[in-house]
Amino acid sequence: MTSTVELTATDIPQERRLVTALPGPKSTELQARRVAAVSKGVSGMLPIYIDRAGGGILVDIDGNQLIDMGAGIAVTNVGNAAPAVVEAVQAQVAKFTHTCFMVTSYEGYVEVCEALNRLTPGDHDKRSALFNSGAEAVENAIKVSRAYTKRQAVVVFEHGYHGRTNLTMAMTAKNMPYKQSFGPFASEIYRVPLSYPFHDGNRAGADVAADVISKIEKEIGADNVAAIIIEPIAGEGGFIVPAPGFLPSLVSFANDNGIVFIADEIQTGFCRTGSWFASEHEGIVPDMMTTAKGIAGGLPLAGLTGRAEIMDSVHAGGLGGTYGGNPVACAAAVAAISIMEEQDLAGRAREIEAVMIPRLKSIAEKTGVIGDIRGRGAMIAVELVKKGTNTPDAEFTSAVSKACHAQGVVVLTAGTYGNVLRFLPPLVMPMHLLEEALDIIEEAFVSLTK
């Protein structure tokens, strides 16, 4: 196992420390300022305010140190303020912060695209383009697919999440909070079932895919479909891992019918699942892939990578944006990718999985309220149900989350039914912190099920 000292690389003591109740007085004061200044439409899970972070620790402005089991929703895979990222960002800021790549180019953008072309699945000729957010990458993936195929229909999946813009809201499955009252939405988006083993009786992936393919052929027409887009592991939907065979069957169908197959790897990418990308677990090679979140150590950057003939089918000027591929974010990405390669963070994610799964199974056996444990690498979730049933229990899920927060462990919820606890620790988290977090999570489950 890679040493904790090498991985953590922060001067913040890697220990949980509560010096006030949560939130503390300074966070409470700042929360009042937030309420007066920030739109209520921007949610806030835990009303604490962070001063510093590193390794597996978040330090709030009251001096409390919390264990971070969320990594900013799978963003800080290399940790917060990783020294190599900080150094690269500082050096770039000192040179220039912006020119707009479409006006005058710079090496960082090219270097990130070269890395994406090299690291994403498949040895075919590739091209990439950079944007600001995952939603932008998804929107551009659809633009490119339509330009290349001269078709309009886009196939998406139940439980999927693709963003908060108008087009990506249409592609996202869950209504509340993402879509409620924001329509009308973009047209030519068609939703089909997702393989969800816990709720579809563990049906074989190929069988579920056959139903999906039949639905596409009968209700849309394969010749009308520009793209099929899917998260290899559904993120906001609850870390749903499709049954083996589901994804390969869809790829084969897409290839046979001239449909662009897009893997949305925005949450699953950059070593999070124990491979560079989740598509690798079943050996699928997407035509295009969207990336963001973990790419740049916390700075806003997103990528779209695809087959050269697809990506080059768009007219000059059809892709871009003022800030897309910002030089500072590109510098951070180059440094973050180097950390992932040099420290084998994909291997580290597998080590995290090897610790978490047995502990979560033990909690399930003790409490009887965990219906399913799933995920890959350091992207793990538990689905909570009423005892003896498969009925989702969102209320209990919320109670466990709040109990963990009160003890200084930041966990996230997810799922179409609001009954999933998801765990996304930074890949550089020391193992003793991970074990302590699991101890507190277990205490919360046990105390709430007595």
C-alpha positions in Angstrom: 0.0 0.0 0.0 1.2 3.5 -0.8 2.3 5.3 2.3 0.0 7.7 4.0 2.7 10.4 4.3 3.2 10.3 0.5 -0.4 10.4 -0.3 -1.7 13.0 2.2 0.9 15.8 1.5 -0.7 18.4 3.8 0.3 20.2 7.0 -3.2 19.7 8.4 -3.2 17.1 11.2 -5.1 14.1 9.8 -7.5 13.8 12.8 -11.1 14.5 13.5 -11.4 17.2 16.1 -14.6 18.9 17.4 -14.0 22.0 19.5 -17.6 23.3 19.3 -21.0 22.0 18.5 -21.7 21.9 14.8 -22.3 24.5 13.5 -20.0 26.6 15.7 -20.5 30.3 16.5 -18.5 31.7 13.6 -20.2 29.4 11.1 -23.6 30.4 12.6 -22.8 34.1 12.1 -21.7 33.5 8.5 -24.8 31.4 7.9 -26.9 34.5 8.8 -25.0 36.5 6.2 -25.5 33.8 3.6 -29.3 33.8 4.2 -29.3 37.6 3.7 -27.1 37.5 0.6 -27.5 34.2 -1.3 -30.5 32.9 -3.2 -32.5 30.3 -1.4 -32.4 28.3 -4.6 -28.8 27.4 -3.8 -29.0 24.5 -1.3 -26.7 23.9 1.7 -26.4 20.5 3.3 -24.3 21.4 6.3 -24.2 25.0 7.6 -20.5 25.0 8.3 -17.9 27.2 6.6 -14.5 25.9 5.6 -11.3 27.6 6.2 -8.7 25.0 5.1 -8.8 21.4 3.8 -6.3 18.7 2.9 -5.9 14.9 2.9 -9.2 13.7 4.4 -9.9 16.7 6.6 -12.0 19.8 6.3 -11.2 22.5 8.8 -14.1 25.0 9.5 -13.7 28.6 10.6 -14.4 27.6 14.2 -11.4 25.2 14.2 -13.4 22.0 13.9 -11.9 19.3 11.8 -14.3 17.0 10.0 -13.6 13.8 8.0 -14.5 14.4 4.4 -16.4 11.5 2.9 -17.7 13.5 -0.1 -14.6 15.1 -1.8 -16.8 18.0 -3.0 -18.9 15.4 -4.8 -16.0 13.5 -6.3 -14.0 16.5 -7.3 -11.0 16.5 -5.0 -9.7 13.1 -5.9 -6.1 14.2 -5.3 -7.1 16.0 -2.2 -7.7 19.7 -1.4 -4.7 22.0 -2.1 -2.4 19.2 -3.3 1.0 20.8 -3.3 1.7 20.0 -6.9 -1.6 21.5 -8.0 -1.0 24.6 -5.8 2.4 25.1 -7.3 1.2 24.7 -10.9 -1.7 27.1 -10.3 0.5 29.7 -8.7 3.0 29.5 -11.5 0.3 29.9 -14.1 -1.4 32.8 -12.4 1.9 34.6 -12.3 2.2 34.3 -16.1 -1.4 35.0 -17.2 -4.9 34.1 -16.2 -6.8 34.3 -19.5 -6.4 35.0 -23.2 -9.3 32.9 -24.5 -8.1 29.8 -26.3 -10.1 30.7 -29.4 -8.2 34.0 -29.7 -4.7 33.1 -28.7 -3.8 29.6 -27.8 -1.6 28.2 -25.0 0.1 24.9 -24.3 -1.9 23.9 -21.2 -5.1 23.4 -23.2 -3.3 21.2 -25.7 -1.5 19.2 -22.9 -4.8 18.4 -21.2 -6.4 17.3 -24.5 -3.4 15.1 -25.2 -3.7 13.5 -21.7 -7.5 12.9 -22.3 -6.8 11.3 -25.7 -4.2 9.1 -24.1 -6.1 8.0 -21.0 -9.6 7.4 -22.2 -10.5 3.9 -23.4 -9.6 2.8 -26.9 -6.5 3.2 -29.1 -8.3 4.9 -32.0 -7.4 8.4 -33.1 -9.1 10.9 -30.8 -9.8 14.6 -30.4 -10.8 16.6 -27.3 -12.3 20.0 -26.4 -12.5 21.7 -23.0 -15.3 23.5 -21.3 -16.2 24.8 -17.8 -18.6 22.3 -16.3 -19.9 18.8 -16.8 -23.2 20.1 -18.1 -21.4 22.1 -20.8 -19.5 18.9 -21.8 -22.8 17.0 -22.0 -24.5 19.7 -24.1 -21.5 19.8 -26.5 -21.5 16.0 -26.7 -25.1 16.2 -28.0 -24.3 19.0 -30.4 -21.4 17.0 -31.9 -23.5 13.8 -32.1 -26.3 15.6 -34.0 -23.8 17.3 -36.3 -22.1 14.0 -37.1 -25.1 11.8 -37.5 -27.5 14.3 -39.0 -30.1 12.9 -36.6 -31.9 14.5 -33.6 -33.1 11.9 -31.1 -31.2 11.4 -27.9 -31.7 8.3 -25.6 -31.2 8.8 -21.9 -31.9 6.5 -18.9 -34.1 6.3 -15.8 -32.2 7.5 -12.7 -29.7 9.4 -14.8 -28.3 12.8 -14.1 -26.6 15.0 -16.6 -26.8 18.6 -15.4 -28.9 21.7 -14.7 -29.0 23.6 -18.0 -32.2 23.4 -20.1 -31.0 20.5 -22.3 -29.4 18.6 -19.5 -32.4 19.0 -17.2 -34.4 17.4 -20.0 -31.9 14.6 -19.9 -31.9 14.2 -16.1 -34.5 11.8 -14.7 -35.3 13.2 -11.2 -37.8 16.0 -11.0 -37.1 17.4 -7.5 -35.0 19.4 -7.0 -33.5 19.5 -10.5 -36.5 20.1 -12.8 -39.5 21.2 -10.8 -41.1 24.4 -12.2 -38.2 25.0 -14.8 -39.8 23.8 -18.0 -40.5 23.6 -20.8 -37.5 21.5 -21.7 -35.6 20.7 -24.8 -37.3 18.2 -27.2 -36.2 14.9 -28.8 -35.0 13.4 -25.5 -36.3 9.9 -24.9 -36.0 8.0 -21.6 -35.6 4.3 -21.3 -35.1 1.8 -18.4 -31.8 1.4 -16.6 -30.5 -1.9 -15.3 -31.0 -1.5 -11.5 -30.2 -5.0 -10.0 -31.6 -4.2 -6.6 -35.0 -3.2 -8.0 -35.4 -5.3 -11.1 -34.9 -8.7 -9.5 -31.2 -9.0 -10.5 -32.2 -9.5 -14.1 -29.3 -10.3 -16.5 -27.9 -7.1 -18.0 -28.2 -8.4 -21.5 -32.0 -9.1 -20.9 -32.6 -5.6 -19.7 -30.7 -4.2 -22.6 -32.8 -6.3 -25.0 -35.9 -4.6 -23.6 -34.3 -1.2 -24.0 -33.3 -1.9 -27.6 -36.8 -3.1 -28.4 -38.2 0.1 -27.0 -35.8 2.3 -29.0 -36.6 0.4 -32.2 -40.4 0.5 -31.7 -40.9 3.9 -30.1 -38.1 6.1 -31.6 -36.6 4.3 -34.5 -32.9 3.4 -34.5 -32.3 5.5 -37.6 -33.5 8.6 -35.8 -31.2 8.3 -32.8 -28.1 10.5 -32.8 -26.8 9.4 -29.4 -27.2 7.1 -26.5 -25.7 8.7 -23.3 -25.3 6.9 -20.0 -23.4 7.1 -16.8 -21.5 3.8 -16.5 -22.4 4.1 -12.8 -25.4 6.3 -12.1 -24.3 9.0 -9.8 -27.1 11.2 -8.4 -29.4 8.3 -9.1 -27.8 6.4 -6.3 -24.5 4.8 -7.5 -26.4 2.2 -9.5 -24.1 -0.3 -11.1 -25.8 -1.9 -14.1 -25.8 -5.7 -14.3 -22.9 -7.2 -16.3 -23.7 -7.3 -20.0 -26.0 -4.2 -20.0 -23.5 -1.7 -21.2 -21.7 -3.9 -23.8 -25.1 -4.8 -25.3 -25.9 -1.1 -25.7 -22.6 -0.4 -27.2 -23.0 -3.2 -29.7 -26.5 -1.9 -30.7 -25.2 1.6 -31.1 -22.3 0.5 -33.2 -24.5 -1.6 -35.5 -26.9 1.3 -36.1 -24.6 4.3 -36.5 -25.5 5.8 -33.1 -22.9 7.7 -31.1 -22.4 6.0 -27.7 -21.5 8.6 -25.1 -20.2 7.6 -21.6 -20.9 10.4 -19.1 -17.9 9.9 -16.8 -18.2 13.2 -15.0 -18.6 11.6 -11.5 -16.9 8.3 -12.2 -13.8 9.5 -13.9 -10.2 10.0 -12.9 -9.4 6.9 -10.8 -12.6 7.2 -8.7 -13.9 3.7 -9.4 -10.5 1.9 -9.2 -9.8 2.4 -12.9 -9.1 5.6 -14.8 -12.7 5.4 -16.1 -15.7 3.3 -15.1 -16.2 2.2 -18.7 -13.0 0.1 -18.4 -14.7 -2.3 -15.9 -16.7 -3.9 -18.6 -14.3 -3.2 -21.4 -16.5 -0.9 -23.3 -15.1 1.8 -25.7 -17.4 4.8 -26.0 -17.5 6.9 -29.1 -17.4 10.0 -26.9 -16.8 10.6 -23.2 -17.6 13.5 -21.0 -15.4 14.3 -18.0 -15.2 17.0 -15.3 -15.2 16.9 -11.5 -12.0 15.1 -10.6 -10.0 16.3 -13.6 -8.4 19.5 -12.1 -8.0 19.1 -8.3 -11.0 21.4 -7.6 -10.7 24.0 -10.3 -13.6 24.2 -12.9 -12.8 22.3 -16.0 -14.5 19.8 -18.2 -13.6 17.7 -21.2 -15.3 16.1 -24.2 -13.2 13.4 -25.9 -14.2 11.3 -28.9 -13.3 9.6 -32.1 -11.5 12.0 -34.4 -13.9 11.7 -37.2 -16.8 12.5 -34.9 -15.2 15.4 -33.0 -13.9 16.9 -36.3 -17.3 16.8 -38.0 -18.3 20.1 -36.4 -17.6 23.3 -38.4 -14.9 25.7 -37.1 -16.3 27.9 -34.3 -19.1 25.4 -33.5 -17.4 24.5 -30.2 -15.9 26.8 -27.6 -16.7 29.4 -25.0 -14.9 32.4 -23.5 -13.6 30.6 -20.4 -13.5 27.0 -21.8 -10.1 25.4 -21.0 -9.0 28.3 -18.8 -5.2 28.3 -18.5 -5.2 28.2 -14.7 -7.6 25.2 -14.6 -5.5 23.5 -17.3 -2.4 23.9 -15.2 -4.2 22.3 -12.3 -5.4 19.4 -14.4 -1.9 18.6 -15.7 -0.6 18.5 -12.2 -3.6 16.5 -10.9 -3.3 13.9 -13.6 0.4 13.6 -12.9 -0.4 12.9 -9.2 -2.9 10.2 -10.2 -0.4 8.5 -12.4 2.6 8.8 -10.1 0.8 7.7 -7.0 -1.5 5.1 -8.7 -4.7 6.6 -7.2 -6.7 4.0 -9.2 -5.0 1.4 -7.0 -5.7 3.5 -4.0 -9.4 3.6 -4.8 -9.4 -0.2 -4.9 -7.7 -0.3 -1.5 -10.5 2.0 -0.1 -13.1 -0.3 -1.6 -11.4 -3.3 0.1 -11.8 -1.6 3.5 -15.3 -0.1 3.0 -17.2 -3.1 1.7 -16.6 -5.5 4.6 -17.4 -2.8 7.1 -20.6 -1.9 5.4 -21.6 -5.5 5.1 -21.1 -5.8 8.9 -23.3 -2.8 9.5 -26.0 -4.3 7.2 -25.9 -7.6 9.2 -26.2 -5.8 12.5 -29.0 -3.4 11.6 -31.1 -5.0 8.8 -31.8 -1.6 7.2 -29.3 -1.7 4.4 -30.9 -3.3 1.4 -28.0 -3.0 -1.0 -24.3 -2.2 -1.0 -22.9 -1.2 -4.3 -20.3 0.8 -6.2 -16.7 0.4 -7.3 -13.4 1.7 -5.9 -14.0 4.8 -3.8 -17.5 5.3 -5.2 -19.5 3.3 -2.7 -23.2 3.5 -1.6 -25.7 1.9 0.6 -29.4 1.8 -0.2 -31.5 2.1 3.0 -34.9 0.3 3.3 -37.5 -0.4 5.9 -36.6 -3.7 7.7 -37.6 -6.8 6.0 -38.6 -5.0 2.8 -37.2 -3.3 -0.3 -39.2 -0.2 0.5 -37.0 2.9 0.3 -36.6 4.7 3.7 -35.6 8.3 2.9 -36.4 9.5 6.5 -34.0 7.1 8.0 -31.4 8.0 5.5 -31.7 11.6 6.4 -31.4 10.7 10.1 -28.2 8.7 9.6 -26.7 11.6 7.5 -27.5 14.1 10.2 -26.1 11.9 13.0 -22.8 11.5 11.0 -22.6 15.3 10.5 -23.1 16.0 14.2 -20.1 13.8 14.9 -17.9 15.5 12.3 -18.2 13.1 9.4 -19.4 14.6 6.1 -21.5 12.1 4.1 -23.7 12.7 1.1 -27.2 11.4 0.2 -28.5 10.5 -3.3 -30.9 8.3 -5.1 -34.2 8.7 -7.0 -36.0 7.7 -3.8 -33.7 9.8 -1.5 -32.7 6.7 0.4 -29.0 6.3 -0.6 -25.9 7.2 1.4 -23.0 7.7 -0.9 -19.4 7.8 0.0 -16.7 9.6 -2.1 -13.6 10.0 0.1 -10.6 11.8 -1.4 -8.3 9.1 -2.8 -5.5 10.4 -0.7 -7.4 10.0 2.6 -5.3 8.2 5.2 -6.7 4.8 6.1 -7.0 5.5 9.8 -9.4 8.4 9.0 -11.4 6.1 6.7 -11.7 3.5 9.5 -12.7 6.2 12.0 -15.4 7.5 9.6 -16.7 4.0 9.3 -16.8 3.6 13.1 -18.9 6.8 13.3 -21.2 5.7 10.5 -21.7 2.4 12.2 -22.5 4.1 15.5 -25.1 6.2 13.8 -26.8 3.1 12.2 -26.7 1.1 15.4 -28.0 3.9 17.6 -30.9 4.8 15.3 -32.0 1.2 14.9 -32.1 0.3 18.6 
